[in-house]
Amino acid sequence: MGDVVQIYEDYKQHADFLTVYVREAHPTDEWQMKSNLKDDVCYAQPKTLEQRVIIANDFIKRFKFSLPFGIDDMGNAANDAYAAWPERIYIIDESGHIAYRGGIGPFNYKPEEAREWLAARYGAVKREAPKSSADAAPAPTTGAAPSAPTATPAAPASAALAQ
């Protein structure tokens, strides 16, 4: 999950992001896993949209999930259209076509591939390495404000993240 959040933070100025909660991957009444017990993420498969909303809101609050979030309808339209269960990443270009279709998770869910596509389109994001306390002294200033690189991207692509 951290990879997706970092991609969002790095590219949200260039692309619109949406996470869509589809049906529960490991519900207590179907295919409960030990990891769900360990992580205290134990839900029955929602039978109503209200139940799905409650689970999604718990996820957002519990994990402080910062990406825009949608919820599939009970007919599972988003899941059916994008084969999203249990998790998958899509990038939709500005003309509405699928530009990147990630593999189905968990084994073929590779957020780094989506990052590579975004980097090829908008440029790689360079993050400074954390400074050690010895290097934390402020840099000398010359009186001029630092300039930030600017870009005028084309219309943003959309990255849809199914969880």
Secondary structure, 3 states (H helix, E strand, C coil): CHHHHHHHHHHCCCEEEEEEECCCCCCCCCCCCHHHHHCCCCCCCCCCHHHHHHHHHHHHHHCCCCCCEEECCCCCHHHHHHCCCCCEEEEECCCCCEEEECCCCCCCCCHHHHHHHHHHHHCCCCCCCCCCHHHCCCCCCCCCCCCCCCCCCCCCEEEEEEC
